[in-house]
């Protein structure tokens, strides 16, 4: 299982989930000097800054646990950078998406999404 491809597939699935729930994905993998934001999405009311963590089933640490206070601070600073540069006036929201990957017996992969609104 290629870790990079698995992570990319996890982000694609989260982007699809957001679109199905009425959000437009405006930016993926936004980078600045403070860090990276995996997905930035918006609707009429909110601008979402979504951290996506993709893990194999039975990983030692869950994706949600991996978004510790240090990671949260970096995401907040990167979000402030984005808001300042784009002059966005929507209500920001910080969400976390945990994607769990399970290898199926036929060699394929199954994805399970746990999405947490207002995670921090």
C-alpha positions in Angstrom: 0.0 0.0 0.0 1.6 3.3 -1.2 1.3 5.8 1.7 1.3 8.9 -0.5 -1.5 7.5 -2.8 -3.5 6.4 0.2 -3.3 9.9 1.7 -4.3 11.4 -1.6 -7.2 9.1 -2.0 -8.3 10.0 1.6 -8.3 13.7 0.7 -10.2 13.1 -2.5 -12.9 11.2 -0.6 -13.2 14.1 1.9 -13.5 16.6 -0.9 -16.3 14.5 -2.4 -18.0 14.4 0.9 -17.9 18.1 1.3 -19.2 18.7 -2.2 -22.1 16.3 -1.5 -22.9 18.4 1.7 -23.1 21.7 -0.1 -19.6 23.0 0.1 -17.3 24.2 -2.7 -13.7 23.1 -2.4 -11.7 26.3 -3.1 -8.2 25.1 -2.4 -6.4 21.9 -1.6 -3.0 21.7 0.0 -2.7 25.4 0.8 0.8 26.1 1.9 2.3 29.1 3.6 5.2 29.7 6.0 3.0 28.6 8.9 2.1 25.2 7.5 -0.4 23.5 5.3 -4.1 23.1 5.2 -5.3 20.0 3.4 -8.7 21.3 2.2 -10.3 24.8 2.2 -14.0 24.7 1.4 -16.9 27.2 1.7 -20.6 27.6 1.5 -22.7 30.8 1.9 -22.0 30.9 5.7 -18.7 29.2 6.5 -15.2 28.8 5.3 -13.8 25.4 6.4 -10.2 24.6 7.1 -10.1 20.8 7.1 -7.3 18.6 8.3 -7.4 15.2 6.7 -5.7 12.3 8.5 -5.7 8.9 6.6 -4.6 5.9 8.6 -4.6 2.1 8.1 -7.0 0.1 10.2 -5.5 -0.6 13.7 -2.9 2.2 13.5 -1.2 2.9 16.8 -2.5 6.5 16.8 -5.8 7.6 15.3 -6.0 10.4 12.8 -8.0 12.5 15.3 -5.3 12.0 18.0 -2.7 13.1 15.5 -4.2 16.6 15.4 -2.6 17.7 18.7 -2.5 21.3 20.0 0.8 22.1 18.1 -0.8 20.9 14.8 -3.9 22.9 15.6 -1.9 26.1 16.2 -0.2 25.7 12.9 -3.5 25.2 11.1 -5.0 28.3 12.8 -2.0 30.4 11.7 -2.2 29.1 8.2 -5.9 29.8 8.1 -5.3 33.4 9.3 -2.7 33.8 6.5 -5.3 32.6 4.0 -8.1 34.8 5.3 -5.8 37.9 5.3 -4.6 37.2 1.7 -8.1 36.5 0.3 -10.0 39.1 2.5 -12.5 36.4 3.3 -15.3 37.6 5.7 -17.1 34.2 6.3 -17.2 32.5 9.6 -14.2 30.2 9.9 -14.6 26.6 11.1 -11.9 24.0 11.8 -12.9 20.4 11.0 -11.0 17.2 11.1 -11.6 14.2 8.8 -10.3 10.8 9.8 -10.2 8.3 6.9 -9.5 4.7 7.8 -8.3 2.4 5.1 -8.8 -1.3 5.2 -7.3 -3.7 2.7 -9.9 -6.0 1.2 -9.3 -9.7 0.5 -9.4 -9.0 -3.3 -6.5 -6.5 -2.9 -8.8 -3.4 -3.1 -9.2 -0.8 -0.4 -12.2 0.2 1.6 -12.4 3.7 3.1 -14.3 4.7 6.2 -14.8 8.4 6.9 -15.3 10.0 10.3 -15.9 13.7 10.0 -15.8 16.1 13.0 -17.2 19.6 12.7 -15.8 22.3 14.9 -13.0 20.0 16.0 -11.1 22.8 17.6 
